[in-house]
Amino acid sequence: MRLLKTVHGWLGVIILPWVIMIGLTGLFLNHEALVTSWLDGSDYDEAQFDAWPGATPLSVDAARGLAGRLYPGVDLVQGSETAYHGRDAAIFDADGTRVIVALATGHYWIKTDVSRLTHAPDGSLLERKIYWEGIFKRLHVRGWLSGTFGTWLADITAAAMVVFGLSGIVLFLVPRLRRRQNRRRMRAAEAR
């Protein structure tokens, strides 16, 4: 029992951060709209693009040049999609990041799995959008943001949680069963 208590206690300490994270991310996944209303506070409006001062139409080649200046030395792969947010666009993949250029105005977006940055044609930042659902789902499933550990960390945590739960059940039941057994023995001894 002493070894089981030690294992149970240390497992509790080790997995506590992931238990808290799984609880919080699970809460987010169940109540996404409520939580994102607190986290997102953007008043950004793409309808302003058409009347933007200094906005000029770009060709696909000029859009490729813009993406190349943003990511020099990176192989740009043009995607098959030709629209983004209802606008004609040139879309380029650059090592896990997408550069999306609005051809009519020269505005551009830099998009990853977890965020999107919107820029004016002069390069100034208009909006930073965080994809909270992707972040929280990744944390909930993997236990980590990057794919470095894959699901190993989450699997190890899950196994530790199972051992923690089972050891907790044993630690809860064994003393109660012993007390019940001792009471029966005492009653039997008194009855003699």
MARGUGU-917770 format. One record per residue (C-alpha): residue number from 1; x, y, z. Coordinates in nm, 2 decimals, always signed. Layout:
<nodes>
<node><num>NUM</num><c1>X</c1><c2>Y</c2><c3>Z</c3></node>
...
</nodes>
This chain:
<nodes>
<node><num>1</num><c1>+0.00</c1><c2>+0.00</c2><c3>+0.00</c3></node>
<node><num>2</num><c1>+0.29</c1><c2>+0.24</c2><c3>+0.08</c3></node>
<node><num>3</num><c1>+0.43</c1><c2>+0.19</c2><c3>-0.28</c3></node>
<node><num>4</num><c1>+0.08</c1><c2>+0.24</c2><c3>-0.43</c3></node>
<node><num>5</num><c1>+0.04</c1><c2>+0.57</c2><c3>-0.23</c3></node>
<node><num>6</num><c1>+0.38</c1><c2>+0.69</c2><c3>-0.35</c3></node>
<node><num>7</num><c1>+0.31</c1><c2>+0.61</c2><c3>-0.71</c3></node>
<node><num>8</num><c1>-0.04</c1><c2>+0.77</c2><c3>-0.68</c3></node>
<node><num>9</num><c1>+0.10</c1><c2>+1.08</c2><c3>-0.53</c3></node>
<node><num>10</num><c1>+0.38</c1><c2>+1.13</c2><c3>-0.78</c3></node>
<node><num>11</num><c1>+0.15</c1><c2>+1.06</c2><c3>-1.07</c3></node>
<node><num>12</num><c1>-0.09</c1><c2>+1.32</c2><c3>-0.94</c3></node>
<node><num>13</num><c1>+0.19</c1><c2>+1.58</c2><c3>-0.93</c3></node>
<node><num>14</num><c1>+0.33</c1><c2>+1.49</c2><c3>-1.27</c3></node>
<node><num>15</num><c1>+0.01</c1><c2>+1.49</c2><c3>-1.46</c3></node>
<node><num>16</num><c1>-0.16</c1><c2>+1.78</c2><c3>-1.28</c3></node>
<node><num>17</num><c1>-0.07</c1><c2>+2.04</c2><c3>-1.55</c3></node>
<node><num>18</num><c1>-0.22</c1><c2>+1.82</c2><c3>-1.83</c3></node>
<node><num>19</num><c1>-0.53</c1><c2>+1.74</c2><c3>-1.62</c3></node>
<node><num>20</num><c1>-0.59</c1><c2>+2.12</c2><c3>-1.58</c3></node>
<node><num>21</num><c1>-0.51</c1><c2>+2.18</c2><c3>-1.95</c3></node>
<node><num>22</num><c1>-0.75</c1><c2>+1.90</c2><c3>-2.07</c3></node>
<node><num>23</num><c1>-1.02</c1><c2>+2.04</c2><c3>-1.84</c3></node>
<node><num>24</num><c1>-0.98</c1><c2>+2.40</c2><c3>-1.97</c3></node>
<node><num>25</num><c1>-0.95</c1><c2>+2.30</c2><c3>-2.33</c3></node>
<node><num>26</num><c1>-1.25</c1><c2>+2.07</c2><c3>-2.30</c3></node>
<node><num>27</num><c1>-1.44</c1><c2>+2.36</c2><c3>-2.15</c3></node>
<node><num>28</num><c1>-1.34</c1><c2>+2.57</c2><c3>-2.45</c3></node>
<node><num>29</num><c1>-1.44</c1><c2>+2.30</c2><c3>-2.70</c3></node>
<node><num>30</num><c1>-1.78</c1><c2>+2.27</c2><c3>-2.54</c3></node>
<node><num>31</num><c1>-1.84</c1><c2>+2.65</c2><c3>-2.51</c3></node>
<node><num>32</num><c1>-1.64</c1><c2>+2.78</c2><c3>-2.80</c3></node>
<node><num>33</num><c1>-1.86</c1><c2>+3.08</c2><c3>-2.89</c3></node>
<node><num>34</num><c1>-1.86</c1><c2>+3.21</c2><c3>-2.53</c3></node>
<node><num>35</num><c1>-1.49</c1><c2>+3.19</c2><c3>-2.49</c3></node>
<node><num>36</num><c1>-1.39</c1><c2>+3.33</c2><c3>-2.83</c3></node>
<node><num>37</num><c1>-1.62</c1><c2>+3.63</c2><c3>-2.77</c3></node>
<node><num>38</num><c1>-1.39</c1><c2>+3.71</c2><c3>-2.48</c3></node>
<node><num>39</num><c1>-1.07</c1><c2>+3.64</c2><c3>-2.67</c3></node>
<node><num>40</num><c1>-1.14</c1><c2>+3.80</c2><c3>-3.00</c3></node>
<node><num>41</num><c1>-1.19</c1><c2>+4.18</c2><c3>-3.00</c3></node>
<node><num>42</num><c1>-1.14</c1><c2>+4.28</c2><c3>-3.36</c3></node>
<node><num>43</num><c1>-1.32</c1><c2>+4.56</c2><c3>-3.54</c3></node>
<node><num>44</num><c1>-1.16</c1><c2>+4.48</c2><c3>-3.87</c3></node>
<node><num>45</num><c1>-1.37</c1><c2>+4.51</c2><c3>-4.18</c3></node>
<node><num>46</num><c1>-1.25</c1><c2>+4.39</c2><c3>-4.52</c3></node>
<node><num>47</num><c1>-1.52</c1><c2>+4.59</c2><c3>-4.70</c3></node>
<node><num>48</num><c1>-1.28</c1><c2>+4.89</c2><c3>-4.65</c3></node>
<node><num>49</num><c1>-1.03</c1><c2>+4.73</c2><c3>-4.89</c3></node>
<node><num>50</num><c1>-1.19</c1><c2>+4.86</c2><c3>-5.20</c3></node>
<node><num>51</num><c1>-1.17</c1><c2>+5.22</c2><c3>-5.10</c3></node>
<node><num>52</num><c1>-0.82</c1><c2>+5.19</c2><c3>-4.94</c3></node>
<node><num>53</num><c1>-0.59</c1><c2>+5.47</c2><c3>-5.02</c3></node>
<node><num>54</num><c1>-0.29</c1><c2>+5.34</c2><c3>-5.22</c3></node>
<node><num>55</num><c1>-0.46</c1><c2>+5.02</c2><c3>-5.31</c3></node>
<node><num>56</num><c1>-0.36</c1><c2>+4.90</c2><c3>-5.66</c3></node>
<node><num>57</num><c1>-0.45</c1><c2>+4.59</c2><c3>-5.85</c3></node>
<node><num>58</num><c1>-0.18</c1><c2>+4.33</c2><c3>-5.88</c3></node>
<node><num>59</num><c1>-0.11</c1><c2>+4.06</c2><c3>-6.13</c3></node>
<node><num>60</num><c1>-0.04</c1><c2>+3.70</c2><c3>-6.02</c3></node>
<node><num>61</num><c1>+0.33</c1><c2>+3.75</c2><c3>-6.10</c3></node>
<node><num>62</num><c1>+0.34</c1><c2>+4.07</c2><c3>-5.89</c3></node>
<node><num>63</num><c1>+0.16</c1><c2>+3.88</c2><c3>-5.61</c3></node>
<node><num>64</num><c1>+0.43</c1><c2>+3.61</c2><c3>-5.64</c3></node>
<node><num>65</num><c1>+0.70</c1><c2>+3.88</c2><c3>-5.62</c3></node>
<node><num>66</num><c1>+0.54</c1><c2>+4.01</c2><c3>-5.30</c3></node>
<node><num>67</num><c1>+0.52</c1><c2>+3.66</c2><c3>-5.14</c3></node>
<node><num>68</num><c1>+0.89</c1><c2>+3.61</c2><c3>-5.25</c3></node>
<node><num>69</num><c1>+0.99</c1><c2>+3.93</c2><c3>-5.07</c3></node>
<node><num>70</num><c1>+0.81</c1><c2>+3.82</c2><c3>-4.75</c3></node>
<node><num>71</num><c1>+0.97</c1><c2>+3.47</c2><c3>-4.76</c3></node>
<node><num>72</num><c1>+1.30</c1><c2>+3.51</c2><c3>-4.95</c3></node>
<node><num>73</num><c1>+1.48</c1><c2>+3.18</c2><c3>-5.04</c3></node>
<node><num>74</num><c1>+1.16</c1><c2>+2.97</c2><c3>-4.98</c3></node>
<node><num>75</num><c1>+1.01</c1><c2>+2.77</c2><c3>-5.25</c3></node>
<node><num>76</num><c1>+0.66</c1><c2>+2.92</c2><c3>-5.32</c3></node>
<node><num>77</num><c1>+0.40</c1><c2>+2.68</c2><c3>-5.44</c3></node>
<node><num>78</num><c1>+0.09</c1><c2>+2.84</c2><c3>-5.59</c3></node>
<node><num>79</num><c1>-0.23</c1><c2>+2.68</c2><c3>-5.47</c3></node>
<node><num>80</num><c1>-0.52</c1><c2>+2.59</c2><c3>-5.70</c3></node>
<node><num>81</num><c1>-0.76</c1><c2>+2.82</c2><c3>-5.51</c3></node>
<node><num>82</num><c1>-0.82</c1><c2>+3.16</c2><c3>-5.67</c3></node>
<node><num>83</num><c1>-1.04</c1><c2>+3.32</c2><c3>-5.41</c3></node>
<node><num>84</num><c1>-1.02</c1><c2>+3.41</c2><c3>-5.04</c3></node>
<node><num>85</num><c1>-1.30</c1><c2>+3.58</c2><c3>-4.84</c3></node>
<node><num>86</num><c1>-1.49</c1><c2>+3.63</c2><c3>-5.17</c3></node>
<node><num>87</num><c1>-1.20</c1><c2>+3.82</c2><c3>-5.33</c3></node>
<node><num>88</num><c1>-0.99</c1><c2>+3.71</c2><c3>-5.63</c3></node>
<node><num>89</num><c1>-0.66</c1><c2>+3.61</c2><c3>-5.48</c3></node>
<node><num>90</num><c1>-0.32</c1><c2>+3.45</c2><c3>-5.55</c3></node>
<node><num>91</num><c1>-0.24</c1><c2>+3.19</c2><c3>-5.28</c3></node>
<node><num>92</num><c1>+0.11</c1><c2>+3.06</c2><c3>-5.22</c3></node>
<node><num>93</num><c1>+0.23</c1><c2>+2.80</c2><c3>-4.98</c3></node>
<node><num>94</num><c1>+0.57</c1><c2>+2.87</c2><c3>-4.82</c3></node>
<node><num>95</num><c1>+0.68</c1><c2>+2.60</c2><c3>-4.58</c3></node>
<node><num>96</num><c1>+0.36</c1><c2>+2.56</c2><c3>-4.38</c3></node>
<node><num>97</num><c1>+0.26</c1><c2>+2.92</c2><c3>-4.41</c3></node>
<node><num>98</num><c1>+0.02</c1><c2>+3.06</c2><c3>-4.67</c3></node>
<node><num>99</num><c1>+0.06</c1><c2>+3.40</c2><c3>-4.83</c3></node>
<node><num>100</num><c1>-0.27</c1><c2>+3.51</c2><c3>-4.98</c3></node>
<node><num>101</num><c1>-0.27</c1><c2>+3.83</c2><c3>-5.19</c3></node>
<node><num>102</num><c1>-0.59</c1><c2>+4.01</c2><c3>-5.28</c3></node>
<node><num>103</num><c1>-0.54</c1><c2>+4.08</c2><c3>-5.65</c3></node>
<node><num>104</num><c1>-0.78</c1><c2>+4.38</c2><c3>-5.67</c3></node>
<node><num>105</num><c1>-0.62</c1><c2>+4.58</c2><c3>-5.39</c3></node>
<node><num>106</num><c1>-0.28</c1><c2>+4.44</c2><c3>-5.29</c3></node>
<node><num>107</num><c1>-0.38</c1><c2>+4.36</c2><c3>-4.94</c3></node>
<node><num>108</num><c1>-0.24</c1><c2>+4.03</c2><c3>-4.82</c3></node>
<node><num>109</num><c1>-0.28</c1><c2>+3.78</c2><c3>-4.54</c3></node>
<node><num>110</num><c1>-0.01</c1><c2>+3.56</c2><c3>-4.39</c3></node>
<node><num>111</num><c1>-0.18</c1><c2>+3.25</c2><c3>-4.25</c3></node>
<node><num>112</num><c1>-0.07</c1><c2>+2.96</c2><c3>-4.04</c3></node>
<node><num>113</num><c1>-0.26</c1><c2>+2.68</c2><c3>-3.86</c3></node>
<node><num>114</num><c1>-0.30</c1><c2>+2.90</c2><c3>-3.55</c3></node>
<node><num>115</num><c1>-0.30</c1><c2>+3.26</c2><c3>-3.68</c3></node>
<node><num>116</num><c1>-0.37</c1><c2>+3.50</c2><c3>-3.96</c3></node>
<node><num>117</num><c1>-0.21</c1><c2>+3.84</c2><c3>-4.01</c3></node>
<node><num>118</num><c1>-0.38</c1><c2>+4.09</c2><c3>-4.24</c3></node>
<node><num>119</num><c1>-0.17</c1><c2>+4.36</c2><c3>-4.40</c3></node>
<node><num>120</num><c1>-0.24</c1><c2>+4.67</c2><c3>-4.60</c3></node>
<node><num>121</num><c1>-0.07</c1><c2>+4.71</c2><c3>-4.94</c3></node>
<node><num>122</num><c1>+0.20</c1><c2>+4.92</c2><c3>-4.77</c3></node>
<node><num>123</num><c1>+0.28</c1><c2>+4.63</c2><c3>-4.53</c3></node>
<node><num>124</num><c1>+0.12</c1><c2>+4.78</c2><c3>-4.22</c3></node>
<node><num>125</num><c1>-0.05</c1><c2>+4.53</c2><c3>-4.00</c3></node>
<node><num>126</num><c1>-0.43</c1><c2>+4.57</c2><c3>-3.99</c3></node>
<node><num>127</num><c1>-0.54</c1><c2>+4.26</c2><c3>-3.79</c3></node>
<node><num>128</num><c1>-0.40</c1><c2>+3.97</c2><c3>-3.60</c3></node>
<node><num>129</num><c1>-0.64</c1><c2>+3.68</c2><c3>-3.57</c3></node>
<node><num>130</num><c1>-0.57</c1><c2>+3.38</c2><c3>-3.35</c3></node>
<node><num>131</num><c1>-0.74</c1><c2>+3.06</c2><c3>-3.44</c3></node>
<node><num>132</num><c1>-0.82</c1><c2>+2.96</c2><c3>-3.08</c3></node>
<node><num>133</num><c1>-1.01</c1><c2>+2.65</c2><c3>-3.18</c3></node>
<node><num>134</num><c1>-0.71</c1><c2>+2.51</c2><c3>-3.35</c3></node>
<node><num>135</num><c1>-0.48</c1><c2>+2.59</c2><c3>-3.06</c3></node>
<node><num>136</num><c1>-0.71</c1><c2>+2.45</c2><c3>-2.79</c3></node>
<node><num>137</num><c1>-0.80</c1><c2>+2.14</c2><c3>-2.99</c3></node>
<node><num>138</num><c1>-0.43</c1><c2>+2.07</c2><c3>-3.05</c3></node>
<node><num>139</num><c1>-0.35</c1><c2>+2.11</c2><c3>-2.68</c3></node>
<node><num>140</num><c1>-0.65</c1><c2>+1.89</c2><c3>-2.59</c3></node>
<node><num>141</num><c1>-0.55</c1><c2>+1.61</c2><c3>-2.83</c3></node>
<node><num>142</num><c1>-0.17</c1><c2>+1.62</c2><c3>-2.83</c3></node>
<node><num>143</num><c1>-0.10</c1><c2>+1.79</c2><c3>-2.49</c3></node>
<node><num>144</num><c1>+0.15</c1><c2>+2.01</c2><c3>-2.68</c3></node>
<node><num>145</num><c1>+0.12</c1><c2>+2.28</c2><c3>-2.95</c3></node>
<node><num>146</num><c1>+0.37</c1><c2>+2.15</c2><c3>-3.20</c3></node>
<node><num>147</num><c1>+0.38</c1><c2>+1.81</c2><c3>-3.37</c3></node>
<node><num>148</num><c1>+0.73</c1><c2>+1.75</c2><c3>-3.23</c3></node>
<node><num>149</num><c1>+0.61</c1><c2>+1.48</c2><c3>-2.99</c3></node>
<node><num>150</num><c1>+0.32</c1><c2>+1.37</c2><c3>-3.20</c3></node>
<node><num>151</num><c1>+0.07</c1><c2>+1.21</c2><c3>-2.97</c3></node>
<node><num>152</num><c1>+0.33</c1><c2>+1.05</c2><c3>-2.75</c3></node>
<node><num>153</num><c1>+0.30</c1><c2>+1.30</c2><c3>-2.48</c3></node>
<node><num>154</num><c1>-0.08</c1><c2>+1.27</c2><c3>-2.48</c3></node>
<node><num>155</num><c1>-0.06</c1><c2>+0.89</c2><c3>-2.48</c3></node>
<node><num>156</num><c1>+0.18</c1><c2>+0.89</c2><c3>-2.19</c3></node>
<node><num>157</num><c1>-0.04</c1><c2>+1.13</c2><c3>-2.00</c3></node>
<node><num>158</num><c1>-0.35</c1><c2>+0.92</c2><c3>-2.08</c3></node>
<node><num>159</num><c1>-0.18</c1><c2>+0.60</c2><c3>-1.95</c3></node>
<node><num>160</num><c1>-0.06</c1><c2>+0.79</c2><c3>-1.64</c3></node>
<node><num>161</num><c1>-0.42</c1><c2>+0.91</c2><c3>-1.58</c3></node>
<node><num>162</num><c1>-0.55</c1><c2>+0.55</c2><c3>-1.60</c3></node>
<node><num>163</num><c1>-0.29</c1><c2>+0.43</c2><c3>-1.35</c3></node>
<node><num>164</num><c1>-0.37</c1><c2>+0.74</c2><c3>-1.13</c3></node>
<node><num>165</num><c1>-0.74</c1><c2>+0.66</c2><c3>-1.14</c3></node>
<node><num>166</num><c1>-0.70</c1><c2>+0.29</c2><c3>-1.07</c3></node>
<node><num>167</num><c1>-0.46</c1><c2>+0.35</c2><c3>-0.79</c3></node>
<node><num>168</num><c1>-0.70</c1><c2>+0.60</c2><c3>-0.65</c3></node>
<node><num>169</num><c1>-0.98</c1><c2>+0.35</c2><c3>-0.65</c3></node>
<node><num>170</num><c1>-0.76</c1><c2>+0.09</c2><c3>-0.47</c3></node>
<node><num>171</num><c1>-0.65</c1><c2>+0.35</c2><c3>-0.22</c3></node>
<node><num>172</num><c1>-1.02</c1><c2>+0.45</c2><c3>-0.16</c3></node>
<node><num>173</num><c1>-1.16</c1><c2>+0.09</c2><c3>-0.14</c3></node>
<node><num>174</num><c1>-0.90</c1><c2>-0.11</c2><c3>+0.05</c3></node>
<node><num>175</num><c1>-0.92</c1><c2>+0.08</c2><c3>+0.38</c3></node>
<node><num>176</num><c1>-1.30</c1><c2>+0.06</c2><c3>+0.37</c3></node>
<node><num>177</num><c1>-1.30</c1><c2>-0.31</c2><c3>+0.30</c3></node>
<node><num>178</num><c1>-1.05</c1><c2>-0.37</c2><c3>+0.58</c3></node>
<node><num>179</num><c1>-1.27</c1><c2>-0.18</c2><c3>+0.82</c3></node>
<node><num>180</num><c1>-1.57</c1><c2>-0.37</c2><c3>+0.72</c3></node>
<node><num>181</num><c1>-1.38</c1><c2>-0.70</c2><c3>+0.76</c3></node>
<node><num>182</num><c1>-1.25</c1><c2>-0.60</c2><c3>+1.10</c3></node>
<node><num>183</num><c1>-1.61</c1><c2>-0.51</c2><c3>+1.22</c3></node>
<node><num>184</num><c1>-1.73</c1><c2>-0.85</c2><c3>+1.11</c3></node>
<node><num>185</num><c1>-1.45</c1><c2>-1.02</c2><c3>+1.30</c3></node>
<node><num>186</num><c1>-1.52</c1><c2>-0.81</c2><c3>+1.61</c3></node>
<node><num>187</num><c1>-1.90</c1><c2>-0.90</c2><c3>+1.59</c3></node>
<node><num>188</num><c1>-1.81</c1><c2>-1.26</c2><c3>+1.55</c3></node>
<node><num>189</num><c1>-1.57</c1><c2>-1.25</c2><c3>+1.85</c3></node>
<node><num>190</num><c1>-1.84</c1><c2>-1.07</c2><c3>+2.06</c3></node>
<node><num>191</num><c1>-2.10</c1><c2>-1.33</c2><c3>+1.96</c3></node>
<node><num>192</num><c1>-1.89</c1><c2>-1.62</c2><c3>+2.10</c3></node>
</nodes>
